[in-house]
C-alpha cells in the first residue's frame, strides 16, 4: 500500500459501502438543492459538450425529484 493510500482512494472489490449516511444526506439536502438551481445553465452546457455523463446526471435528477417531493408532501402522523 505505502504511498498509494495518500495519493488516491484505494479501490475496493465491492461497491457495497455507502459514502454518506441517510442522516448526512438529509442534513445537507438544502445545500444540494440550492446549488443545483444555481448551476442548471452550466450543467446543460457541459452535458452538450460531453454526453457520456448523461446517465449520472439523470440519476442525480431523479434524486433531486425525490428530495423535492419529500418537501412538498405533508407529513403523515406516525
Helices and strands as residue ranges (DSSP letters): H 4-7, H 22-27, H 29-38, H 40-49, G 51-53, H 54-72
